[in-house]
Amino acid sequence: MKAHDGMYIDGEWRPATGPDVIEVVNPVDERIVGRVPAGTAEDVDAAVRAARAALPAWAGTAPAERAARLAALRDVLVAREGEIAETVTAELGSPLKFSQAVHAAVPIAVAGSYAELAATYAFEEKVGNSIVHQEPVGVVGAITPWNYPLHQIVAKVAPALAAGCTVVLKPAEDTPLVAQLFAEAVHEAGLPAGVFNLVTGLGPVAGQALAEHPDVDLVSFTGSTAVGRQIGATAGAAIKKVALELGGKSANVILPSADLAKAVNVGVANVMSNSGQTCSAWTRMLVHRERYEEAVELAATAAAKYGERIGPVVNAKQRARVRSYIEKGVAEGARLVAGGPEAPREQGYFVSPTVLADVTPDMTVAQEEIFGPVLSILRYEDEEDALRIANGTVYGLAGAVWAGDEAEAVAFARRMDTGQVDINGGRFNPLAPFGGYKQSGVGRELGSHGLAEYLQTKSLQF
């Protein structure tokens, strides 16, 4: 596939300062589909200096003008929607239909939402004898993951630009091609030079240089809790603002009054989506003991249907990680009712859709994020027991509750220690805030709450 051999800095593609490259591998057939430069600290510094130089003019631009630029960017992404889907399919291995419906369509919708928000957001209000003014926090360092590569880029870059910030993006090394495509779209949309900059590279080199750079005012990171902890410590030493969207171990609580078949089938689909590589996936299914075996049978049947429908995981390391979790679950006493650790194909980084039953809350597979197509089913005695299990991890990113009565489900959801809960299969809302409690992160993405992360407050007294 087409790949640039330089960095997008200050409105142009510039040669990388170092000779190293990153090979982009298609997880389906293990072919190299592109090569991008491995950025250095010097590349990051050049990008940050460009963002800093562009900040005063962009921050001073009227919100209506920023909204118009974001609308133009949205329009370019729409025109290149097919190319976006094909690119994500090539570098992530996602089935093309899923890439079209999710990896391309969702970030386009999010970009459009911020074009509207930039024009309507109340950046200023009168409070008593004061004017309270919201202004951009400054230069943003955005570090994004591979699992939803364009969505995570847009979810950071669009609100930052809407707020009046300038951005340096360091995308995941496994999926940098769609990030380059996004930089092309920014250029085509006519955003001023330096407002958006792209440096491809490895996390310990380019990512660390970006997080540590003294001229970066905010670091927005999505990824593992372990790396998020390091970035938080680095930012804390510099008294620098962070937004962290980290891991999850979300509970799908099926109350006794729920439509069990629907709850189980939707729950399995949620876990298998994107080959299980979703931080908010409902990877723990909680079922009342009286209907437990029925739920296990339904889940095993549903999972078997996904064998030929999901793509691979992103790379060989991730495949080995997921398979080791399955083996550990069985070793700790879980009952394997679908899938397993054996490779379903000789070529590609595939993992069988797997369901583990008889999982107890203290097992590793019930506590740690696996990030693959693996569902753990736990039994509970009563509602209080279900709540204890649901809240019994270090994470709190998402979750689901199913009940015959919506009010019953909402009452339970209000007691869950998590940032987002779907009620009876509630639909994705690009305007609703997304983010976690506890070790699932700091801050929120999407909608007006996501925009607020990139603003700081000033009050003027009269």
WOHUGI-V843010 format. One record per residue. N is the residue number from 1. RES is the residue in three letters. BURIAL is I if it has 16 or more other ideal C-beta (glycine too) atoms within 10 Angstrom, else O. Layout:
<<N:RES:BURIAL> <N:RES:BURIAL>>
//
This chain:
<<1:MET:O> <2:LYS:O> <3:ALA:I> <4:HIS:I> <5:ASP:O> <6:GLY:I> <7:MET:I> <8:TYR:I> <9:ILE:I> <10:ASP:I> <11:GLY:I> <12:GLU:O> <13:TRP:O> <14:ARG:I> <15:PRO:O> <16:ALA:I> <17:THR:I> <18:GLY:O> <19:PRO:O> <20:ASP:O> <21:VAL:O> <22:ILE:I> <23:GLU:O> <24:VAL:I> <25:VAL:I> <26:ASN:I> <27:PRO:I> <28:VAL:I> <29:ASP:O> <30:GLU:O> <31:ARG:O> <32:ILE:O> <33:VAL:I> <34:GLY:I> <35:ARG:O> <36:VAL:I> <37:PRO:I> <38:ALA:I> <39:GLY:I> <40:THR:I> <41:ALA:I> <42:GLU:O> <43:ASP:I> <44:VAL:I> <45:ASP:I> <46:ALA:I> <47:ALA:I> <48:VAL:I> <49:ARG:I> <50:ALA:I> <51:ALA:I> <52:ARG:I> <53:ALA:O> <54:ALA:I> <55:LEU:I> <56:PRO:O> <57:ALA:O> <58:TRP:I> <59:ALA:I> <60:GLY:O> <61:THR:I> <62:ALA:O> <63:PRO:I> <64:ALA:O> <65:GLU:O> <66:ARG:I> <67:ALA:I> <68:ALA:I> <69:ARG:I> <70:LEU:I> <71:ALA:I> <72:ALA:I> <73:LEU:I> <74:ARG:I> <75:ASP:I> <76:VAL:I> <77:LEU:I> <78:VAL:O> <79:ALA:O> <80:ARG:I> <81:GLU:O> <82:GLY:O> <83:GLU:I> <84:ILE:I> <85:ALA:I> <86:GLU:I> <87:THR:I> <88:VAL:I> <89:THR:I> <90:ALA:I> <91:GLU:I> <92:LEU:I> <93:GLY:I> <94:SER:I> <95:PRO:I> <96:LEU:O> <97:LYS:O> <98:PHE:I> <99:SER:I> <100:GLN:I> <101:ALA:O> <102:VAL:I> <103:HIS:I> <104:ALA:I> <105:ALA:I> <106:VAL:I> <107:PRO:I> <108:ILE:I> <109:ALA:I> <110:VAL:I> <111:ALA:I> <112:GLY:I> <113:SER:I> <114:TYR:I> <115:ALA:I> <116:GLU:O> <117:LEU:I> <118:ALA:I> <119:ALA:I> <120:THR:O> <121:TYR:I> <122:ALA:O> <123:PHE:O> <124:GLU:O> <125:GLU:O> <126:LYS:O> <127:VAL:O> <128:GLY:O> <129:ASN:O> <130:SER:O> <131:ILE:O> <132:VAL:O> <133:HIS:O> <134:GLN:I> <135:GLU:I> <136:PRO:I> <137:VAL:I> <138:GLY:I> <139:VAL:I> <140:VAL:I> <141:GLY:I> <142:ALA:I> <143:ILE:I> <144:THR:I> <145:PRO:I> <146:TRP:I> <147:ASN:I> <148:TYR:I> <149:PRO:I> <150:LEU:I> <151:HIS:I> <152:GLN:I> <153:ILE:I> <154:VAL:I> <155:ALA:I> <156:LYS:I> <157:VAL:I> <158:ALA:I> <159:PRO:I> <160:ALA:I> <161:LEU:I> <162:ALA:I> <163:ALA:I> <164:GLY:I> <165:CYS:I> <166:THR:I> <167:VAL:I> <168:VAL:I> <169:LEU:I> <170:LYS:I> <171:PRO:I> <172:ALA:I> <173:GLU:I> <174:ASP:I> <175:THR:I> <176:PRO:I> <177:LEU:I> <178:VAL:I> <179:ALA:I> <180:GLN:I> <181:LEU:I> <182:PHE:I> <183:ALA:I> <184:GLU:I> <185:ALA:I> <186:VAL:I> <187:HIS:I> <188:GLU:O> <189:ALA:I> <190:GLY:O> <191:LEU:I> <192:PRO:O> <193:ALA:O> <194:GLY:I> <195:VAL:I> <196:PHE:I> <197:ASN:I> <198:LEU:I> <199:VAL:I> <200:THR:I> <201:GLY:I> <202:LEU:I> <203:GLY:I> <204:PRO:O> <205:VAL:I> <206:ALA:I> <207:GLY:I> <208:GLN:I> <209:ALA:I> <210:LEU:I> <211:ALA:I> <212:GLU:I> <213:HIS:I> <214:PRO:O> <215:ASP:O> <216:VAL:I> <217:ASP:I> <218:LEU:I> <219:VAL:I> <220:SER:I> <221:PHE:I> <222:THR:I> <223:GLY:I> <224:SER:O> <225:THR:I> <226:ALA:O> <227:VAL:I> <228:GLY:I> <229:ARG:O> <230:GLN:I> <231:ILE:I> <232:GLY:I> <233:ALA:O> <234:THR:O> <235:ALA:I> <236:GLY:O> <237:ALA:O> <238:ALA:O> <239:ILE:O> <240:LYS:I> <241:LYS:I> <242:VAL:I> <243:ALA:I> <244:LEU:I> <245:GLU:I> <246:LEU:I> <247:GLY:I> <248:GLY:I> <249:LYS:I> <250:SER:I> <251:ALA:I> <252:ASN:I> <253:VAL:I> <254:ILE:I> <255:LEU:I> <256:PRO:I> <257:SER:O> <258:ALA:I> <259:ASP:O> <260:LEU:I> <261:ALA:O> <262:LYS:O> <263:ALA:I> <264:VAL:I> <265:ASN:I> <266:VAL:I> <267:GLY:I> <268:VAL:I> <269:ALA:I> <270:ASN:I> <271:VAL:I> <272:MET:I> <273:SER:I> <274:ASN:I> <275:SER:I> <276:GLY:I> <277:GLN:I> <278:THR:I> <279:CYS:I> <280:SER:I> <281:ALA:I> <282:TRP:I> <283:THR:I> <284:ARG:I> <285:MET:I> <286:LEU:I> <287:VAL:I> <288:HIS:I> <289:ARG:O> <290:GLU:O> <291:ARG:I> <292:TYR:I> <293:GLU:O> <294:GLU:O> <295:ALA:I> <296:VAL:I> <297:GLU:O> <298:LEU:I> <299:ALA:I> <300:ALA:I> <301:THR:O> <302:ALA:I> <303:ALA:I> <304:ALA:O> <305:LYS:O> <306:TYR:I> <307:GLY:O> <308:GLU:O> <309:ARG:O> <310:ILE:I> <311:GLY:I> <312:PRO:I> <313:VAL:I> <314:VAL:I> <315:ASN:I> <316:ALA:O> <317:LYS:O> <318:GLN:I> <319:ARG:I> <320:ALA:O> <321:ARG:O> <322:VAL:I> <323:ARG:I> <324:SER:O> <325:TYR:I> <326:ILE:I> <327:GLU:O> <328:LYS:I> <329:GLY:I> <330:VAL:I> <331:ALA:O> <332:GLU:O> <333:GLY:O> <334:ALA:I> <335:ARG:O> <336:LEU:I> <337:VAL:I> <338:ALA:I> <339:GLY:I> <340:GLY:I> <341:PRO:I> <342:GLU:O> <343:ALA:O> <344:PRO:O> <345:ARG:O> <346:GLU:O> <347:GLN:O> <348:GLY:I> <349:TYR:I> <350:PHE:I> <351:VAL:I> <352:SER:I> <353:PRO:I> <354:THR:I> <355:VAL:I> <356:LEU:I> <357:ALA:I> <358:ASP:I> <359:VAL:I> <360:THR:O> <361:PRO:I> <362:ASP:O> <363:MET:I> <364:THR:I> <365:VAL:I> <366:ALA:I> <367:GLN:O> <368:GLU:I> <369:GLU:I> <370:ILE:I> <371:PHE:I> <372:GLY:I> <373:PRO:I> <374:VAL:I> <375:LEU:I> <376:SER:I> <377:ILE:I> <378:LEU:I> <379:ARG:I> <380:TYR:I> <381:GLU:O> <382:ASP:O> <383:GLU:I> <384:GLU:O> <385:ASP:I> <386:ALA:I> <387:LEU:I> <388:ARG:O> <389:ILE:I> <390:ALA:I> <391:ASN:I> <392:GLY:I> <393:THR:I> <394:VAL:O> <395:TYR:I> <396:GLY:I> <397:LEU:I> <398:ALA:I> <399:GLY:I> <400:ALA:I> <401:VAL:I> <402:TRP:I> <403:ALA:I> <404:GLY:O> <405:ASP:O> <406:GLU:O> <407:ALA:O> <408:GLU:I> <409:ALA:I> <410:VAL:O> <411:ALA:O> <412:PHE:I> <413:ALA:I> <414:ARG:O> <415:ARG:O> <416:MET:I> <417:ASP:I> <418:THR:I> <419:GLY:I> <420:GLN:I> <421:VAL:I> <422:ASP:I> <423:ILE:I> <424:ASN:I> <425:GLY:O> <426:GLY:O> <427:ARG:O> <428:PHE:O> <429:ASN:O> <430:PRO:I> <431:LEU:O> <432:ALA:O> <433:PRO:I> <434:PHE:I> <435:GLY:I> <436:GLY:I> <437:TYR:I> <438:LYS:I> <439:GLN:I> <440:SER:I> <441:GLY:I> <442:VAL:I> <443:GLY:I> <444:ARG:I> <445:GLU:I> <446:LEU:I> <447:GLY:I> <448:SER:I> <449:HIS:I> <450:GLY:I> <451:LEU:I> <452:ALA:I> <453:GLU:I> <454:TYR:I> <455:LEU:I> <456:GLN:O> <457:THR:O> <458:LYS:O> <459:SER:O> <460:LEU:O> <461:GLN:O> <462:PHE:O>>
//
